[in-house]
């Protein structure tokens, strides 16, 4: 089994925080209701929100749209959560 780097784990955690924040603050929906209404897999969404699963760009885009947030604003929230010193790839 391949090891997951600390940076990937940190990135997953930041995505999980932003996803959960958007879902709760912008829709006030449970994971089940949110997933059902926006055609997302409930189990995967739950794992993403717990930082246990990485998500692809399309899922992030769907969550942003479902939360009435532009994707660019989602990216800004993610950058804020990660902090300005975060770099996924070492230089």
VENQUI-V87362 format. One record per helix or strand. SS is the DSSP state (a for helix, b for strand). FROM is the first residue (numbers start at 0). TO is the last residue. Records with the same first field share a line. If there is no record, write none. Layout:
BEGIN
SS=FROM-TO, FROM-TO
END
This chain:
BEGIN
a=5-26, 30-36, 41-48, 56-65, 70-81
END
